Amino acid sequence: MKQAVIEGGFGLDRVVWREVEAAAPGPGQVLVGVRAVSLNYRDLLVVKGRYNPKMPLPRVPLSDGAGQVLAVGEGVTRWKAGDRVAGIFMQTWLSGAYEEGHGKSALGGAVDGMLSEEVVLGAEGLVEIPAHLSYREGAALPCAAVTAWHALFERRRLGPGQTVLVQGSGGVSVFALQLARMAGARVIATSRSEAKRERLRALGADWVIDYEAVPEWGKLVGKAGGVDHVVEVGGVRTLEQSLAAVRPGGQVSVIGVLTGLAGEVNLAPVLHKNLHLEGIYVGSRAMFESLNRAVTQAHLHPVIDATFAAEDIRTALGFMESAAHFGKIVLEIR
Ligand SMILES: NC(=O)c1ccc[n+]([C@@H]2O[C@H](COP(=O)([O-])OP(=O)(O)OC[C@H]3O[C@@H](n4cnc5c(N)ncnc54)[C@H](OP(=O)(O)O)[C@@H]3O)[C@@H](O)[C@H]2O)c1
């Protein structure tokens, strides 16, 4: 059985395929034949050693994968051979509030991930993928879609007629746009590319702003009435604009670090506008299951920009690094 590992140091050229012995599921475990995996910006940080420079190597990368149950270990009743499943991002966060320690079970980071022909996971660490989705589409969900779902529906539930702002056209933001439209919300988006702005409009964004041409886009949005909720993926250099864009009493979900983690931010609007500023770290299995029910009901399909063969993982990571993609990047394993 073949699996990819980050080995001998960090960098795209340190992701190598190796032949390993096929594992058998132990008690309470499930053997999954992985059919597709997807990339998240975090995977790029992991591979480059910027996520955790002290991560023990070798490590199987990628948090997101979907496949078919091949066999179950003793005592497993949740699954049977043939079931179509995806791994949950943090294997121990099943429901309730986030607790210290769940991060230690994050696939493709703290523990081995999904870029492998077969994986053995705990029976609790899987969800069924919606019946109308392919393995490629199912593999797009575990990190980006669950994160967007968590931000929009699990803290303060987004309702019809509210307005959401999403930043750029990556995995999390495109899911947030789709889910917000599904809930009857209005969406304002930002993107630096006219071609991507066109695609964002086609997905239902009402107003799309070029954040490079209009660096004070947050003030512009605020003056035009503001938004109820910002799905903040830009990080330290976009947060002030997000705080300017949101209405009094509104919500800013702090998710991403595309422009970096540390820097100076004027927090005055958080107080003066009585904002809800909240951190989001993917989500629990229960959130993933709620997302799947909504995706099924709405017959929603993830937006997949490109599909690579798994062997071409370095090329796929390079494509993500170029930020030329729109939505998700997927790799097929067989
Ligand atoms: N907290 C969590 O649990 C969690 C979960 C998932 C992701 N994240 C984080 O969220 C961020 C997005 O992840 P992703 O996987 O969706 O990334 P991605 O697919 O790589 O998204 C990249 C896109 O973001 C946009 N972008 C880059 N810089 C921007 C800026 N200054 N302002 C606005 N948009 C900008 C660009 O869109 P355009 O080309 O259209 O401009 C770019 O194509 C990353 O920082 C990731 O680590 C966090």
The ligand as an SDF file (V2000), in Angstrom:
LIG
                    3D

 48 52  0  0  0  0  0  0  0  0999 V2000
   -9.4400   28.3490   11.8470 N   0  0  0  0  0  0  0  0  0  0  0  0
   -9.7010   27.2670   11.1310 C   0  0  0  0  0  0  0  0  0  0  0  0
  -10.2250   26.2800   11.6180 O   0  0  0  0  0  0  0  0  0  0  0  0
   -9.4010   27.2780    9.6720 C   0  0  0  0  0  0  0  0  0  0  0  0
   -9.9950   26.3330    8.8290 C   0  0  0  0  0  0  0  0  0  0  0  0
   -9.7680   26.4240    7.4580 C   0  0  0  0  0  0  0  0  0  0  0  0
   -8.9280   27.4210    6.9790 C   0  0  0  0  0  0  0  0  0  0  0  0
   -8.3380   28.2830    7.8420 N   0  0  0  0  0  0  0  0  0  0  0  0
   -7.4970   29.3690    7.3580 C   0  0  0  0  0  0  0  0  0  0  0  0
   -8.3160   30.1900    6.5300 O   0  0  0  0  0  0  0  0  0  0  0  0
   -7.5240   30.7210    5.4840 C   0  0  0  0  0  0  0  0  0  0  0  0
   -8.1360   30.3210    4.1590 C   0  0  0  0  0  0  0  0  0  0  0  0
   -7.9950   28.9410    4.0000 O   0  0  0  0  0  0  0  0  0  0  0  0
   -8.3740   28.2480    2.6130 P   0  0  0  0  0  0  0  0  0  0  0  0
   -7.9710   26.8050    2.7240 O   0  0  0  0  0  0  0  0  0  0  0  0
   -9.7420   28.6160    2.2380 O   0  0  0  0  0  0  0  0  0  0  0  0
   -7.3190   29.0120    1.6720 O   0  0  0  0  0  0  0  0  0  0  0  0
   -7.1520   29.0780    0.0990 P   0  0  0  0  0  0  0  0  0  0  0  0
   -8.1190   28.1710   -0.5700 O   0  0  0  0  0  0  0  0  0  0  0  0
   -5.7050   28.8940   -0.1790 O   0  0  0  0  0  0  0  0  0  0  0  0
   -7.5650   30.6100   -0.2110 O   0  0  0  0  0  0  0  0  0  0  0  0
   -6.7010   31.4420   -0.8880 C   0  0  0  0  0  0  0  0  0  0  0  0
   -7.4460   32.6770   -1.3650 C   0  0  0  0  0  0  0  0  0  0  0  0
   -7.5800   33.6390   -0.3200 O   0  0  0  0  0  0  0  0  0  0  0  0
   -7.6490   34.9110   -0.8940 C   0  0  0  0  0  0  0  0  0  0  0  0
   -6.7760   35.8780   -0.2200 N   0  0  0  0  0  0  0  0  0  0  0  0
   -5.4510   35.8580   -0.0800 C   0  0  0  0  0  0  0  0  0  0  0  0
   -5.0310   36.9750    0.5430 N   0  0  0  0  0  0  0  0  0  0  0  0
   -6.1270   37.7220    0.7800 C   0  0  0  0  0  0  0  0  0  0  0  0
   -6.3640   38.9890    1.3480 C   0  0  0  0  0  0  0  0  0  0  0  0
   -5.3890   39.7510    1.8010 N   0  0  0  0  0  0  0  0  0  0  0  0
   -7.6500   39.4270    1.4010 N   0  0  0  0  0  0  0  0  0  0  0  0
   -8.6540   38.6820    0.9440 C   0  0  0  0  0  0  0  0  0  0  0  0
   -8.4860   37.4810    0.3840 N   0  0  0  0  0  0  0  0  0  0  0  0
   -7.2350   37.0040    0.3080 C   0  0  0  0  0  0  0  0  0  0  0  0
   -7.2660   34.8000   -2.3610 C   0  0  0  0  0  0  0  0  0  0  0  0
   -8.4770   34.9520   -3.1300 O   0  0  0  0  0  0  0  0  0  0  0  0
   -8.5040   35.8470   -4.4670 P   0  0  0  0  0  0  0  0  0  0  0  0
   -7.4830   35.2470   -5.3730 O   0  0  0  0  0  0  0  0  0  0  0  0
   -9.9100   35.6950   -4.9510 O   0  0  0  0  0  0  0  0  0  0  0  0
   -8.1990   37.2580   -4.0900 O   0  0  0  0  0  0  0  0  0  0  0  0
   -6.7100   33.3960   -2.4370 C   0  0  0  0  0  0  0  0  0  0  0  0
   -6.9210   32.8060   -3.6890 O   0  0  0  0  0  0  0  0  0  0  0  0
   -6.1050   30.2050    5.7030 C   0  0  0  0  0  0  0  0  0  0  0  0
   -5.3840   31.1300    6.4690 O   0  0  0  0  0  0  0  0  0  0  0  0
   -6.3250   28.9410    6.5200 C   0  0  0  0  0  0  0  0  0  0  0  0
   -5.2120   28.5880    7.2840 O   0  0  0  0  0  0  0  0  0  0  0  0
   -8.5540   28.2260    9.1730 C   0  0  0  0  0  0  0  0  0  0  0  0
  1  2  1  0
  2  3  2  0
  2  4  1  0
  4  5  1  0
  4 48  2  0
  5  6  2  0
  6  7  1  0
  7  8  2  0
  8  9  1  0
  8 48  1  0
  9 10  1  0
  9 46  1  0
 10 11  1  0
 11 12  1  0
 11 44  1  0
 12 13  1  0
 13 14  1  0
 14 15  2  0
 14 16  1  0
 14 17  1  0
 17 18  1  0
 18 19  2  0
 18 20  1  0
 18 21  1  0
 21 22  1  0
 22 23  1  0
 23 24  1  0
 23 42  1  0
 24 25  1  0
 25 26  1  0
 25 36  1  0
 26 27  1  0
 26 35  1  0
 27 28  2  0
 28 29  1  0
 29 30  1  0
 29 35  2  0
 30 31  1  0
 30 32  2  0
 32 33  1  0
 33 34  2  0
 34 35  1  0
 36 37  1  0
 36 42  1  0
 37 38  1  0
 38 39  2  0
 38 40  1  0
 38 41  1  0
 42 43  1  0
 44 45  1  0
 44 46  1  0
 46 47  1  0
M  CHG  2   8   1  16  -1
M  END
$$$$
